[in-house]
Amino acid sequence: MVPGIVGHMARCTAPVYGHRTASGRANCPACGGRYGGYRSYSYPSYSPSYSPSHSSSGSSGGGRSSGGGSGRSAKPRWSRAGSSVWYTPEEVRALTPVRNSVENLAKLPDLRDVFLCHAWDDRQGAAKELHNLLESRGVSVWFSEKDVGLGVPLLRAIDKGLANSRVGIVLVTPALLRRLPAEGIADKELSALLARERLVPVVHETTYEALREVSPLLASRTGLSTAEESMADVAAKLAELVAPL
């Protein structure tokens, strides 16, 4: 619970912190675990297979549930036995079509696991942190800081990286929100990723409501957020998502 938000009467935290994720709504003192109020942009046409659980044990983050402590946890079909990573049902619904794409591309062994799209300003901060966390879990990441050599045309390298990656991750930060209206390189990467069902937004230090003001199309894709869990927990979910069959 965020100090200073709740007094004697429970108030909705959506105007400040957003209810873009299921765990965000669940942590709200007014909304609880309800799906009412703010619109949820998930994938209603998919019917993923997952096993609901009402236990918040099995955390990957030092006693915290990866479901954000909401008490509403799920295991997707691609989660291996003994995994300590838990998801919200909404995350399972959103990630299932991405996992389907990963499995369809399994016969192409030379692809990178993920392409990391980020703002230039985040290259030594949040983007590098996520890159390092993913690689520490055995995920192969296309990351401009190490995959674009001196003298190599940047746009051509990005095109090649996008074409040779199974999943695209868009790290949504305040820096990215500032860059997108300028229609720079990050915007071109995003346009290519949005054309495929292999995109996972990761919202960090901002909200989906702020993203919707800049890119309604990207905001319509349910993804992951560090508002209710650590970057390490997010990386654990992404690593499971792209793990080999």
C-alpha positions in Angstrom: 0.0 0.0 0.0 1.3 3.5 -0.8 1.6 5.8 2.2 -0.5 9.0 2.0 -3.0 7.6 -0.5 -5.4 5.9 1.9 -7.0 7.7 4.9 -9.9 6.5 7.0 -12.0 6.0 3.8 -10.5 3.8 1.0 -9.9 5.9 -2.1 -9.1 4.6 -5.6 -5.5 5.0 -6.5 -6.1 4.8 -10.3 -5.8 8.5 -11.0 -2.2 8.5 -9.6 -0.9 5.0 -10.1 -3.2 3.5 -12.7 -5.0 0.2 -12.8 -3.4 -1.0 -16.0 -2.6 -4.4 -14.5 -4.7 -6.9 -12.6 -2.3 -6.7 -9.7 -2.5 -2.9 -9.7 -6.3 -3.1 -9.3 -6.0 -5.8 -6.7 -3.7 -3.6 -4.6 -6.1 -0.7 -4.7 -7.9 -0.3 -1.4 -11.1 0.8 -3.1 -11.2 -1.5 -6.1 -9.8 -4.6 -4.6 -9.5 -7.4 -7.2 -12.5 -6.2 -9.3 -12.2 -5.7 -13.0 -14.5 -2.8 -13.0 -13.6 0.9 -13.4 -10.7 1.4 -15.8 -10.8 -0.5 -19.0 -8.6 -3.6 -19.3 -7.0 -4.1 -22.7 -6.3 -7.8 -22.7 -6.9 -10.5 -25.2 -10.5 -11.8 -24.7 -10.4 -13.9 -27.8 -7.8 -16.2 -26.3 -8.6 -19.0 -23.8 -5.2 -19.9 -22.2 -4.7 -22.8 -20.0 -3.6 -21.9 -16.5 -4.0 -23.2 -13.0 -5.5 -20.6 -10.6 -4.1 -20.5 -7.1 -5.1 -18.4 -4.1 -1.7 -18.8 -2.5 0.9 -16.0 -2.7 3.8 -18.4 -1.9 6.5 -19.3 -4.3 7.8 -15.8 -4.8 10.8 -15.2 -7.0 11.5 -11.9 -5.2 12.5 -12.6 -1.6 9.1 -13.5 -0.2 7.0 -11.3 -2.6 4.6 -12.9 -4.9 5.2 -12.2 -8.6 1.5 -11.6 -8.9 2.0 -8.4 -6.9 0.7 -9.8 -3.6 -2.9 -9.7 -4.8 -3.6 -13.3 -3.7 -4.9 -14.1 -7.2 -2.1 -16.1 -8.8 -1.9 -18.4 -11.8 0.5 -20.7 -13.5 0.5 -20.7 -17.4 0.9 -23.9 -19.3 4.5 -23.0 -20.3 5.6 -22.7 -16.6 7.8 -25.6 -15.7 7.3 -27.8 -12.7 8.9 -26.4 -9.6 9.0 -22.8 -11.0 8.7 -20.1 -8.3 7.2 -17.5 -10.7 3.5 -16.7 -10.4 1.4 -14.6 -12.7 -2.0 -12.8 -12.5 -4.7 -14.3 -14.7 -4.6 -11.2 -16.9 -0.9 -11.6 -17.5 -1.5 -15.2 -18.5 -4.1 -14.1 -21.0 -1.9 -11.4 -22.4 1.2 -13.5 -22.7 -0.4 -16.6 -24.2 -0.5 -15.4 -27.8 3.2 -14.3 -27.5 4.1 -17.8 -26.2 2.2 -19.4 -29.1 4.4 -17.4 -31.4 7.5 -18.5 -29.6 6.6 -22.1 -30.0 5.8 -21.6 -33.7 9.3 -20.2 -34.2 11.0 -23.0 -32.2 12.1 -24.7 -35.4 14.3 -21.6 -36.2 17.2 -22.1 -33.8 19.3 -19.1 -35.0 16.9 -16.5 -33.7 17.6 -14.3 -30.6 15.1 -14.8 -27.8 14.2 -11.2 -27.5 14.7 -7.8 -29.1 14.9 -5.0 -26.5 13.4 -1.7 -27.7 14.2 1.2 -25.4 14.8 4.9 -25.3 18.4 6.1 -25.9 18.4 7.8 -22.5 17.8 4.4 -20.8 20.7 2.6 -22.5 22.9 2.8 -19.4 20.0 2.6 -16.9 16.8 0.6 -16.9 17.4 -1.0 -20.3 20.9 -2.2 -19.3 19.4 -3.5 -16.1 16.7 -5.5 -17.9 19.2 -6.8 -20.4 21.6 -8.0 -17.7 18.8 -9.7 -15.7 17.6 -11.5 -18.8 21.0 -12.7 -19.9 21.7 -13.9 -16.4 18.8 -16.2 -16.9 20.1 -17.6 -20.2 18.0 -15.4 -22.5 19.7 -14.2 -25.7 18.9 -10.4 -26.1 19.4 -8.1 -29.1 20.5 -4.9 -27.4 21.8 -2.0 -29.4 24.5 -1.1 -26.9 26.3 -4.4 -27.7 24.9 -5.4 -31.1 25.6 -2.3 -33.2 29.2 -2.0 -34.0 31.1 1.2 -34.9 30.4 2.2 -38.5 27.4 -0.1 -38.9 24.3 1.7 -40.1 22.0 1.8 -37.1 18.6 1.4 -38.9 19.9 -1.5 -40.9 21.2 -3.2 -37.8 17.8 -2.7 -36.1 15.9 -4.2 -39.0 18.1 -7.2 -38.9 17.7 -7.5 -35.1 13.9 -7.3 -35.4 13.8 -9.9 -38.1 16.0 -12.3 -36.2 14.3 -12.2 -32.8 11.4 -14.3 -31.5 9.9 -11.6 -29.1 10.0 -7.9 -28.9 10.2 -6.2 -25.5 9.3 -2.5 -25.3 10.7 -0.9 -22.2 8.2 2.0 -21.5 9.8 4.7 -19.3 9.3 8.4 -19.0 12.3 8.8 -21.4 10.5 6.7 -24.1 7.3 8.7 -23.7 9.3 11.8 -24.3 11.0 10.3 -27.4 8.0 8.7 -29.2 6.4 12.0 -30.3 9.6 12.9 -32.1 9.2 9.8 -34.4 12.8 8.8 -34.0 14.4 5.3 -34.1 12.5 4.0 -31.1 9.3 4.9 -32.9 10.3 3.0 -36.0 11.2 -0.1 -33.9 7.9 0.2 -32.1 5.9 0.4 -35.4 7.6 -2.8 -36.6 6.9 -4.6 -33.3 3.3 -3.6 -33.2 2.7 -5.3 -36.5 3.3 -8.7 -34.9 1.7 -10.7 -32.1 5.1 -11.0 -30.4 5.2 -7.8 -28.4 5.5 -7.4 -24.6 5.4 -3.9 -23.1 7.3 -3.5 -19.8 6.1 -0.4 -18.0 8.7 1.1 -15.7 8.5 4.2 -13.5 5.4 5.4 -15.4 1.8 4.2 -16.0 -0.3 2.8 -18.8 -2.5 5.9 -18.5 0.5 8.1 -19.4 1.4 5.7 -22.2 -2.1 5.9 -23.6 -1.7 9.7 -24.0 1.3 9.1 -26.3 0.6 5.7 -28.0 -2.9 4.3 -27.6 -2.0 1.3 -29.8 0.9 0.3 -27.6 -1.2 0.9 -24.4 -3.8 -1.5 -25.8 -1.3 -4.3 -25.4 -1.4 -5.8 -21.9 2.1 -6.5 -20.6 4.1 -6.4 -17.4 4.8 -3.6 -15.0 7.4 -2.8 -12.3 4.8 -0.9 -10.3 3.8 -4.0 -8.3 7.0 -6.1 -8.6 10.7 -5.8 -9.2 12.5 -5.7 -12.5 14.0 -9.0 -11.5 10.5 -10.5 -11.2 9.6 -9.2 -14.6 12.8 -10.7 -16.1 11.9 -14.0 -14.5 8.5 -14.0 -16.3 10.1 -13.0 -19.6 12.7 -15.7 -19.3 9.9 -18.3 -18.8 8.0 -16.9 -21.7 10.8 -17.5 -24.2 12.2 -20.7 -22.7 12.7 -23.6 -25.2 10.0 -26.3 -25.4 
